[in-house]
Amino acid sequence: MLLEHSGQDSCARVDFLDEEVKGWVTWRGVDDPQLSLAQADQSSAVQLPSDPRHRFARDGRHAASFRLIRPPSATSQRLEIAQAGRIIASVQLPANRAPDRRDAPPRAARARSGETPPLTIIIPVYRDLAATRACIESALTAAACTPGSTIVVVDDASPERDIKHLLAELAARSHIQLLINEQNLGFVGAVNRALGETDAGDVVLLNSDTVVPKYALQRLRSAVQSTPRVGTATPLSNNGEFTSFPVPNRSNPLPSPDEIELLDELAGTANSGVAIDIPNGIGFCLYITRECLDAVRELSDDFYRGYLEDVDFCLRAAEAGLRNVCIPSVFVGHEGSRSFLGEKRSLVLRNLRVLEQRYRRYATECAAFLLADPLRDCRAALELKLLANEADAAGPHVIFCGSAIGREIAIRRCGHLAADDQRALVVQIRTEGQRRLATIFDPDSRAPQSIALDVATAEGREALLTLLTDLKIRALEIAEPNRIPAACLVQLTQRFPYDVLITDTALALRTAIGSGVDPDWTSLITSAQRVTAIGEDGAAFSDTVLGQQATRLDDPPAPPARYHVVSSPARLGLLVLHANAAEFRFIRALSDQIANVDQDVEIIVLGTTLDDLKLMQRSNVLVTGDIAVDDIATLVEGHGITKLVLDIGEPAFGHPLVDALRATGLPAAATEWRPTAAGHGHKADLKLPPGFDADQTIAAVLGWVTDDARLHPDRRSGRHRRQVGARLP
């Protein structure tokens, strides 16, 4: 209808793969349309009779679907749909069969032993003067340090006059060989033209938004020449998909030129002689051997607008028996393409369909690679070099934790330190089979991200202590000591002065006021420099239960996002953080008792449980799944949540989700660790005494949630009005 309102009374959709073309067409008029498919040596045409059962065949409109087998062709094909002399659709389909190379002229002979084969660096250029200038200047410096190398720049009909002037000037000085396309051919066309004029030696395809360190090309070539059966090689990069550093498979920020040089230098010492097989090379900086070019020849033009053609090239190399490897001893900066912008997602999805049809095992191989992460040790080796290089700077504040909940609280604590211009690292202990891995990471996604030491072994514990010593850490803070292996905890507390961060109730003998510190943790507490806690609840727990005065840490005050509910049945938002059996049993029991008292009360479980689907089978329970702080406002408004339950037996002091829910201003049920505290919460809150068990808590919550049922007895008959929560300005 929108098309008709704009004056277009016919339209079509065409989807194509190598083996078939399919779609639909809709039109007005008595004549049926005709579909034709033409290629260099033949053409065919079929009528598309109207299908009265088609979903678009209504209101006087005709419609038909089609599905045709594509004949194999080494050249492009033209598909047209015409009706009553008008062209409804015209689509250029790429070739679906590789060209026959049997009659192609032979490649030049390889260099004889002892000779340095030539290396051609191909840089297609279109837009972005600043990035292009930086790329070419860095490539010129690298080429000067790489014997036998030549830079070929392809001006792919750039619309920017300053770029043309820059390239002309460089070519006039013989710094580069310049190829000029009169029409824009895209990345594939530009590269293939340059490859067609390069008949000897290896090649490096280089995006015009890369920054190449001085000795990167020289070391990349040396690594490839010393590694057998290489077809393509890709260095590490800040933005290199599989080869990204420090966070893999992510576009990390582009380092400064000096930082790129340092990363490349350190990578050279950290990972010398290492080559890791990867599913495919990445086109931002793709080294291609002459053997690979002889086998694969050129990039395929089947991949529209320059996405995934590098993957196809590498998979064809693999089919020819050649390896696609990462050379982690080289680092190249990559800003990341800004071409196509909003089009990128649709382009990638379209090209990915072609790729997956041709290479059925590719998706499985990628998934296996991501799971195994064979580049992790290489990233960790580089991170260790980086940390050693930073040893002269002020040491970091290091926080130990032992769970996903502790990790979130530790990251929040790092935010407090960052506000004071202190760098902080988190060490999370996690179990992996028989191993207890101490994984070290920077919460700001900087290095390190991949260091993992097995502290279940004496060697791993000693390596961790050595690393912390070499870092000259400013402070050590221990959260969740009950989740840190005992031998590791003893060595840490003997080697370094430390603080204790209160994150849960594990340090208490019992969760009753005045019960004191559990004997297992008495020496840990008494030997600590200080005890800290984030927020009022943690500080109150430490003071009233443990008998320890804690330093309270708070975020800068933020205006609360308050909500109110008008004439609405209770909708209880219940926060779950642990996904354990205790939470599951609590929700199930509360659901049963609420159903017996008030059919209109609903439980909105905020988070993931031990069995979401089982709980969702209950008529009064909905489970949101994983949530983040930024989701809170949407969840409260969308579900009309009227009250909150913030802990159900195992509080998490300082957890961001707890405080974000408190900030909504909704009535909340939570343990009141300091009952005499003035101004804490509001009168509609349910303040649970410390030490309540699950049954006592359920009884208290049940009475609190269903209290309005006695004031509105007409609810059960369904005569009330249901209104969702409204956010106050």
C-alpha positions in Angstrom: 0.0 0.0 0.0 2.8 2.4 0.7 4.3 1.8 -2.7 0.9 2.4 -4.3 0.4 5.6 -2.5 3.8 6.7 -3.9 2.5 5.9 -7.4 4.2 2.5 -7.9 1.7 -0.2 -8.7 4.2 -3.1 -9.3 7.1 -4.4 -7.4 9.2 -7.6 -6.9 11.7 -9.2 -4.6 14.6 -11.3 -5.8 16.9 -13.5 -3.7 19.7 -15.4 -5.3 22.4 -17.9 -4.4 24.8 -19.9 -6.6 22.3 -22.6 -7.3 19.0 -20.8 -7.5 17.1 -17.6 -7.8 13.7 -17.1 -6.1 11.3 -14.4 -5.1 7.9 -12.9 -5.9 6.3 -10.2 -8.0 3.0 -8.3 -7.7 1.3 -6.1 -10.3 -1.9 -4.6 -11.6 -3.3 -5.2 -15.1 -4.4 -8.2 -17.1 -1.0 -9.2 -18.6 1.1 -11.7 -16.7 4.8 -10.7 -16.3 7.7 -12.5 -17.9 11.0 -13.4 -16.2 14.1 -13.6 -18.3 17.6 -14.7 -17.4 20.4 -13.8 -19.8 24.1 -14.5 -19.8 26.9 -14.2 -22.4 26.0 -17.2 -24.5 22.4 -17.9 -23.9 19.1 -16.6 -22.5 15.8 -18.0 -21.4 12.4 -16.6 -20.4 9.3 -17.9 -18.5 5.8 -16.5 -17.9 4.7 -15.9 -14.3 1.0 -16.7 -14.2 -1.0 -15.0 -11.5 -1.6 -17.0 -8.4 -5.0 -16.1 -6.8 -4.0 -17.8 -3.5 -0.9 -15.6 -3.1 -0.9 -13.5 0.0 -0.4 -10.3 -2.0 -3.2 -11.2 -4.5 -5.9 -9.0 -3.1 -7.8 -5.7 -3.8 -7.5 -6.2 -7.5 -3.7 -6.9 -7.4 -2.1 -10.0 -9.0 0.9 -11.8 -7.5 3.1 -14.8 -8.2 6.1 -16.5 -6.7 9.0 -18.0 -8.6 11.9 -20.3 -8.0 14.4 -21.2 -10.8 17.6 -23.2 -11.0 20.5 -21.0 -12.1 22.6 -22.4 -14.9 26.4 -22.4 -14.1 28.1 -19.4 -15.6 31.6 -18.0 -15.3 30.3 -14.5 -16.1 27.5 -12.4 -14.6 23.8 -13.0 -15.5 21.0 -10.5 -16.0 17.6 -11.2 -14.5 14.7 -9.1 -15.6 11.0 -9.1 -14.8 8.8 -7.2 -17.3 5.1 -6.7 -17.6 3.2 -5.0 -20.4 6.4 -3.5 -21.7 7.5 -2.2 -18.4 10.6 -3.4 -16.4 9.5 -4.2 -12.9 12.9 -5.5 -11.7 16.4 -5.8 -13.2 19.2 -7.5 -11.2 22.7 -8.3 -12.1 23.6 -11.7 -10.7 27.3 -12.5 -10.1 29.0 -15.5 -11.7 28.3 -18.7 -9.9 31.2 -20.7 -11.3 34.9 -20.0 -11.2 36.4 -19.0 -14.6 38.3 -21.7 -16.5 42.0 -20.9 -16.0 43.4 -23.7 -18.1 44.2 -21.4 -20.9 45.5 -18.6 -18.7 49.1 -17.5 -19.3 51.6 -19.2 -16.9 52.8 -17.2 -14.0 56.4 -16.1 -13.8 58.9 -18.6 -12.4 59.6 -18.4 -8.7 62.8 -16.8 -7.5 65.7 -19.1 -7.3 67.1 -20.2 -3.9 69.0 -17.3 -2.3 67.1 -14.6 -4.0 64.7 -12.4 -2.2 61.3 -12.6 -4.0 59.6 -9.3 -4.6 56.8 -8.2 -2.3 53.9 -6.1 -3.6 51.8 -4.1 -1.2 48.4 -3.3 -2.7 46.4 -0.4 -1.2 43.0 0.4 -2.8 42.0 4.0 -2.0 38.6 5.7 -2.2 37.8 8.1 0.6 39.2 9.6 3.9 42.3 11.7 3.2 43.6 11.6 6.8 43.5 7.8 7.1 44.8 7.3 3.6 47.8 9.6 4.2 48.6 7.9 7.5 48.4 4.4 5.9 50.6 5.2 2.9 53.2 7.0 5.0 53.4 4.1 7.4 53.6 1.6 4.5 56.3 3.6 2.8 58.4 3.5 6.0 57.8 -0.3 6.3 58.6 -0.9 2.7 61.9 0.9 3.0 62.8 -1.7 5.7 61.6 -4.6 3.5 64.0 -5.4 0.7 62.4 -6.0 -2.7 59.0 -4.4 -1.7 56.9 -2.1 -3.9 53.7 -0.2 -3.1 50.9 -0.2 -5.6 48.0 2.2 -4.8 44.8 1.9 -6.7 42.8 5.1 -7.0 39.3 3.6 -7.3 37.7 6.7 -8.8 38.0 8.6 -5.5 35.6 11.6 -5.3 38.0 13.5 -3.1 40.3 15.9 -4.9 42.8 16.1 -2.1 43.3 12.3 -2.3 44.0 12.5 -6.0 46.5 15.3 -5.4 48.3 13.3 -2.7 48.5 10.1 -4.9 49.7 12.0 -7.9 52.4 13.7 -5.9 53.6 10.4 -4.4 53.6 8.8 -7.9 55.5 11.7 -9.4 58.2 11.1 -6.8 58.3 7.4 -7.6 57.3 6.5 -4.1 54.3 4.5 -5.3 53.0 2.9 -8.4 49.6 4.4 -9.1 46.8 2.7 -10.9 43.7 4.9 -11.7 40.3 3.5 -12.2 38.0 5.7 -14.4 35.0 4.1 -12.7 34.6 2.8 -9.2 35.2 -1.0 -9.2 34.9 -1.5 -5.5 37.5 -3.3 -3.3 37.4 -6.5 -5.3 37.7 -4.9 -8.7 40.5 -2.6 -7.5 42.5 -5.5 -5.9 42.0 -7.8 -8.9 43.3 -5.1 -11.3 46.4 -4.7 -9.2 46.9 -8.5 -9.0 46.5 -8.7 -12.7 49.6 -6.4 -13.1 51.6 -8.3 -10.4 53.2 -11.4 -11.9 55.9 -12.3 -9.4 56.4 -12.6 -5.7 54.1 -12.5 -2.7 51.4 -9.8 -2.1 50.0 -7.9 0.9 46.5 -6.6 0.6 46.3 -3.5 2.8 43.2 -1.5 3.7 43.7 2.3 3.5 42.7 2.7 7.1 45.6 0.7 8.5 48.8 1.8 10.2 51.8 -0.4 9.5 54.8 -0.5 12.0 58.2 0.1 10.7 59.4 -3.6 10.6 56.0 -5.3 10.4 56.2 -6.3 6.7 59.7 -7.5 7.0 58.9 -9.8 9.9 55.6 -10.9 8.4 57.4 -12.1 5.3 60.1 -13.8 7.3 57.5 -15.6 9.4 55.6 -16.8 6.4 58.8 -18.0 4.6 59.7 -20.1 7.6 56.2 -21.6 8.0 55.3 -24.5 5.6 52.3 -24.5 3.3 51.1 -21.0 4.1 48.5 -19.6 1.7 47.5 -16.5 3.7 48.8 -14.8 6.9 47.2 -12.2 9.1 48.9 -10.3 11.9 47.4 -9.3 15.3 45.5 -6.0 15.3 43.3 -3.9 17.4 40.5 -4.6 14.9 41.1 -7.9 13.2 38.1 -10.2 14.1 39.8 -13.5 15.1 43.1 -11.7 15.5 41.8 -8.7 17.5 43.8 -7.6 20.6 43.3 -7.3 23.5 39.7 -8.4 23.3 39.2 -11.0 20.5 36.5 -10.7 17.9 35.9 -7.0 18.8 36.8 -3.7 17.3 39.2 -2.4 20.0 40.2 1.3 19.8 43.0 2.2 17.5 46.2 2.9 19.5 48.4 5.8 18.8 51.2 5.4 16.2 53.8 5.1 19.0 51.6 2.5 20.8 51.3 0.5 17.6 55.1 0.5 17.1 55.5 -0.7 20.7 52.8 -3.4 20.4 54.5 -4.7 17.2 57.9 -4.7 18.9 56.7 -6.5 22.0 54.7 -9.0 19.8 57.9 -9.8 18.0 59.6 -10.9 21.2 56.6 -12.5 22.8 55.5 -14.7 20.0 58.6 -15.2 17.8 58.4 -18.3 15.5 54.7 -18.9 16.2 52.0 -19.4 13.6 48.4 -20.3 14.5 46.0 -21.8 12.0 42.7 -19.8 11.8 39.5 -20.5 9.8 40.3 -17.6 7.4 42.6 -14.6 7.0 41.3 -11.1 7.5 41.5 -8.6 4.6 42.7 -5.5 6.5 46.2 -6.8 6.2 46.3 -10.1 4.3 49.7 -11.6 3.2 49.2 -13.9 0.2 51.9 -16.2 -1.0 52.7 -16.7 -4.7 51.8 -20.4 -4.3 48.3 -19.3 -3.1 47.9 -16.8 -5.9 48.8 -19.5 -8.4 46.1 -21.7 -7.0 43.3 -19.2 -6.3 44.2 -16.4 -8.7 42.0 -13.5 -7.6 39.2 -12.4 -5.4 35.7 -13.4 -6.3 33.3 -10.7 -7.5 30.3 -12.8 -6.2 30.4 -10.8 -2.9 28.5 -7.6 -3.3 30.1 -4.3 -2.2 33.2 -5.7 -0.6 32.3 -7.9 2.4 33.5 -11.5 2.9 35.4 -11.8 -0.4 38.5 -12.2 1.7 36.9 -15.1 3.5 36.0 -16.8 0.2 39.5 -16.3 -1.0 41.0 -18.0 2.1 38.5 -20.9 2.0 39.4 -21.5 -1.6 43.1 -21.5 -0.5 42.2 -24.1 2.1 40.5 -26.2 -0.5 43.8 -26.1 -2.4 45.6 -27.6 0.6 47.1 -24.3 1.9 47.0 -22.9 5.4 45.5 -19.7 6.7 47.5 -18.6 9.7 47.8 -15.8 12.1 51.3 -14.5 12.7 51.0 -13.2 16.3 54.6 -11.8 16.3 53.4 -8.9 14.1 50.8 -6.2 15.0 49.2 -3.8 12.6 46.8 -1.0 13.6 43.4 -0.9 11.9 40.9 1.9 12.3 38.0 0.0 10.8 36.0 0.7 7.7 33.3 3.3 7.8 32.2 2.5 4.3 28.5 1.7 3.6 27.6 2.6 7.2 23.9 1.6 7.6 24.2 -0.8 4.7 26.8 -2.9 6.3 24.5 -5.3 8.2 22.4 -6.2 5.2 25.4 -6.5 2.9 27.1 -8.9 5.4 24.0 -11.0 5.8 23.5 -11.3 2.0 27.1 -12.2 1.4 27.1 -14.6 4.4 24.3 -16.6 2.8 26.4 -17.1 -0.3 29.4 -18.1 1.8 27.5 -20.6 3.9 26.0 -22.2 0.8 29.4 -22.8 -0.7 31.3 -23.9 2.4 28.9 -25.9 4.5 31.4 -26.6 7.3 32.6 -23.0 7.7 30.2 -21.9 10.4 31.1 -25.0 12.5 34.8 -24.4 12.1 34.4 -20.8 13.2 32.4 -21.9 16.3 35.0 -24.5 17.2 37.8 -21.9 16.8 36.0 -19.4 19.1 35.4 -22.0 21.7 39.0 -23.3 21.7 40.5 -19.8 21.3 44.0 -21.0 20.2 45.3 -17.4 20.1 44.7 -16.8 23.8 48.2 -17.9 24.8 49.6 -15.5 22.2 47.6 -12.6 23.4 48.5 -13.4 27.0 52.2 -13.5 26.1 51.9 -10.1 24.5 50.0 -8.8 27.6 52.8 -10.0 29.9 55.3 -8.1 27.9 53.1 -5.0 28.0 52.7 -5.2 31.8 56.5 -5.6 32.2 56.9 -2.6 30.0 54.6 -0.6 32.3 56.5 -1.7 35.5 58.1 1.7 36.0 54.7 3.4 36.2 52.5 3.5 39.3 51.3 0.0 40.0 47.7 -1.0 39.7 45.2 -1.7 42.4 44.3 -5.4 42.2 41.0 -6.8 43.3 40.5 -10.6 43.8 37.0 -12.2 43.4 35.7 -15.7 42.8 32.3 -15.5 41.1 30.3 -13.7 38.4 28.6 -11.7 41.1 31.9 -10.8 42.7 33.2 -9.8 39.3 30.4 -7.2 38.9 31.0 -5.8 42.3 34.8 -5.7 41.7 34.3 -3.9 38.4 32.1 -1.3 40.2 34.9 -0.9 42.7 37.3 -0.3 39.9 35.1 2.6 38.9 35.6 4.2 42.3 39.4 3.9 41.8 39.3 5.3 38.3 37.5 8.4 39.6 40.6 8.9 41.7 42.9 8.4 38.7 44.0 4.9 39.9 44.3 2.1 37.5 42.7 -1.2 38.7 42.8 -4.8 37.6 40.5 -7.6 38.5 41.6 -11.2 39.2 38.7 -13.6 39.0 39.1 -17.2 40.2 37.1 -19.6 38.1 36.9 -23.4 37.9 37.7 -25.1 34.6 37.7 -28.9 35.0 40.5 -29.7 37.5 42.0 -26.3 37.1 41.4 -23.1 39.2 42.2 -20.3 36.8 43.1 -16.9 38.0 42.0 -14.7 35.0 43.4 -11.2 35.1 41.6 -8.4 33.2 41.2 -4.7 32.9 37.5 -3.7 33.2 38.0 -1.0 30.7 38.7 -3.6 28.0 42.4 -2.7 27.8 45.2 -5.2 28.2 45.3 -7.6 30.0 42.3 -9.7 29.0 43.8 -13.2 28.3 46.2 -14.0 31.1 45.0 -17.1 33.0 47.2 -18.9 35.6 46.2 -22.2 37.2 46.5 -21.5 41.0 45.5 -25.1 41.8 49.2 -25.8 41.1 52.3 -24.5 43.0 53.8 -23.3 39.7 50.7 -21.3 38.8 50.5 -19.7 42.3 54.2 -18.8 42.1 53.7 -17.3 38.6 50.8 -15.2 39.9 52.8 -13.9 42.9 55.7 -13.1 40.6 53.4 -11.2 38.2 51.9 -9.2 41.0 55.4 -8.4 42.4 56.7 -7.4 39.0 53.7 -5.1 38.6 54.6 -3.3 41.9 50.9 -3.3 42.7 49.7 -0.3 44.7 47.2 -2.3 46.8 45.6 -5.7 47.0 41.9 -6.0 47.8 40.3 -9.4 48.5 36.6 -10.1 47.9 34.9 -13.5 48.3 37.9 -15.1 50.2 35.8 -18.3 50.5 36.0 -18.7 46.7 39.8 -18.3 46.5 41.8 -21.6 46.9 43.2 -21.7 50.4 46.8 -22.1 49.4 46.6 -19.2 47.1 44.9 -17.0 49.7 47.5 -17.8 52.3 50.4 -16.9 49.9 48.7 -13.7 48.8 48.0 -12.5 52.4 51.5 -13.4 53.5 53.2 -11.6 50.5 51.2 -8.4 50.2 49.4 -6.0 52.5 45.7 -6.2 51.8 42.2 -4.9 52.3 39.0 -6.9 52.6 36.0 -6.0 50.4 32.6 -7.1 51.8 30.4 -8.5 49.0 28.2 -11.1 50.8 27.6 -12.7 54.2 30.1 -15.5 53.9 32.4 -14.0 56.5 29.7 -14.1 59.2 29.3 -16.9 61.8 25.5 -16.5 61.3 23.5 -13.7 59.6 22.2 -12.4 62.9 23.0 -9.1 64.5 26.1 -9.4 66.7 26.9 -13.0 65.6 30.5 -11.9 64.7 33.1 -13.1 62.3 33.2 -16.8 61.4 36.3 -18.3 63.1 37.6 -19.4 59.7 38.0 -15.7 58.7 39.1 -14.1 62.0 42.8 -13.9 61.1 41.9 -12.7 57.6 39.9 -9.8 59.0 42.3 -8.9 61.9 45.3 -8.8 59.6 43.7 -6.6 56.9 44.7 -3.0 56.6 41.0 -2.1 56.4 37.6 -3.5 55.7 35.6 -1.7 52.9 32.1 -2.0 51.6 30.2 -0.4 48.8 27.0 1.3 49.9 25.0 1.4 53.1 23.9 -2.3 53.3 27.4 -3.7 53.2 28.7 -1.2 55.7 25.8 -1.9 58.0 26.3 -5.7 57.8 30.0 -5.3 58.6 29.2 -3.1 61.6 26.2 -4.8 63.1 26.9 -8.5 62.3 30.6 -8.8 62.0 31.4 -6.1 64.5 33.9 -4.5 62.1 33.9 -0.8 61.3 33.9 -0.8 57.4 35.0 2.1 55.2 31.9 2.9 53.1 32.4 3.5 49.4 29.6 5.3 47.5 29.0 6.3 43.9 28.4 10.0 43.2 24.7 10.7 44.0 22.3 10.4 41.1 18.7 11.6 40.9 16.4 8.7 41.6 14.2 7.4 38.8 10.9 7.0 40.8 7.8 5.3 39.7 4.3 5.0 41.0 1.4 2.7 40.2 -2.3 3.6 40.1 -5.0 1.1 40.7 -2.8 -1.8 39.6 -2.6 -5.3 41.0 0.7 -6.1 42.5 3.5 -7.1 40.1 6.4 -8.3 42.1 9.9 -7.8 40.6 12.1 -10.4 42.1 15.9 -10.0 41.5 17.9 -13.3 41.1 21.7 -13.2 40.9 22.9 -16.7 41.8 20.9 -19.0 39.5 21.0 -21.7 42.2 18.6 -24.3 43.7 17.8 -22.1 46.7 16.5 -19.3 44.4 14.5 -21.7 42.3 12.8 -23.3 45.3 12.0 -19.8 46.7 10.3 -18.7 43.5 8.4 -21.9 43.2 7.1 -21.8 46.8 6.2 -18.1 46.6 4.4 -18.7 43.3 2.3 -21.4 44.9 1.3 -19.4 47.9 0.5 -16.3 45.9 -1.7 -18.3 43.6 -3.6 -19.6 46.6 -4.1 -16.0 48.0 -4.5 -13.7 45.1 -4.8 -14.8 41.4 -3.9 -11.3 40.1 -0.5 -11.0 41.7 2.3 -11.7 39.2 6.0 -12.4 39.8 8.5 -10.9 37.3 11.8 -12.7 37.8 14.6 -10.3 37.0 17.5 -12.4 35.8 18.2 -16.0 34.9 17.3 -19.0 37.1 18.3 -22.6 37.3 15.4 -23.5 35.0 13.6 -20.6 33.4 11.3 -22.7 31.2 10.1 -24.7 34.2 9.1 -21.5 36.0 7.6 -19.9 32.9 5.1 -22.8 32.8 3.5 -21.2 35.9 0.6 -18.8 35.1 1.9 -16.1 37.6 5.6 -16.2 36.8 7.5 -14.5 34.0 11.4 -14.7 33.7 13.2 -11.9 31.9 16.6 -13.7 31.4 19.9 -11.9 31.8 19.5 -8.1 32.5 21.8 -5.1 32.7 21.5 -1.9 34.6 20.5 -0.1 31.5 17.5 -2.4 31.2 15.9 -1.5 34.6 13.8 1.4 33.5 12.4 -0.5 30.5 11.6 -3.6 32.6 9.9 -1.6 35.3 7.7 0.3 32.9 7.1 -2.5 30.5 6.0 -5.0 33.1 4.3 -2.5 35.4 6.3 -3.6 38.4 4.9 -2.3 41.7 7.2 -3.8 44.3 10.7 -5.4 44.5 12.4 -8.2 46.3 16.1 -7.5 46.4 17.6 -10.4 48.3 16.2 -13.8 49.0 18.7 -15.2 51.5 22.1 -14.4 50.0 22.6 -10.6 49.6 25.2 -9.1 47.2 26.5 -5.9 48.8 27.4 -3.3 46.2 26.0 -5.2 43.2 25.1 -2.6 40.5 21.7 -4.2 39.8 20.6 -4.0 43.4 21.4 -0.3 43.7 19.8 0.4 40.3 16.6 -1.2 41.5 16.7 0.7 44.7 17.0 3.9 42.7 13.7 3.4 41.1 12.0 4.4 44.4 9.6 1.4 44.3 8.8 -0.3 47.6 11.4 -3.0 48.2 11.7 -6.0 50.4 15.3 -6.5 51.7 17.2 -7.4 54.8 17.5 -4.4 57.1 21.0 -4.8 58.6 20.7 -1.7 60.7 17.1 -1.4 61.9 17.6 1.8 63.8 18.9 3.6 60.7 17.0 6.8 60.0 15.9 7.7 56.6 16.9 4.4 55.0 14.2 3.4 52.4 10.6 4.5 52.9 7.6 3.4 54.9 6.3 1.1 52.1 9.4 -1.1 52.2 9.4 -4.5 53.7 12.4 -4.6 56.1 13.4 -8.2 56.7 15.2 -9.1 60.0 18.7 -10.6 59.5 18.7 -14.4 59.9 15.3 -15.0 58.3 15.1 -18.4 56.6 13.4 -19.0 53.2 10.0 -19.9 54.8 10.0 -16.8 57.0 10.9 -14.6 54.1 8.2 -16.1 51.9 5.6 -15.5 54.6 6.6 -11.9 55.1 6.7 -11.2 51.3 3.3 -12.9 50.8 1.7 -10.7 53.4 3.4 -7.6 52.0 2.5 -8.2 48.4 -1.1 -9.3 48.9 -1.9 -6.7 51.5 -3.9 -4.7 49.1 -6.2 -7.6 48.3 -8.0 -7.0 51.6 -8.5 -3.4 50.6 -9.8 -4.4 47.1 -11.8 -7.6 47.4 -13.3 -7.1 43.9 -10.0 -8.1 42.4 -10.6 -11.8 42.3 -13.8 -11.2 40.3 -11.9 -9.4 37.7 -13.7 -6.1 38.0 -10.6 -4.0 38.7 -8.7 -2.0 36.1 -5.1 -3.1 35.3 -2.7 -0.3 34.6 1.0 -0.5 34.1 3.5 1.5 36.0 3.9 5.2 35.1 7.2 6.9 35.5 7.2 10.2 37.4 9.0 13.2 35.8 
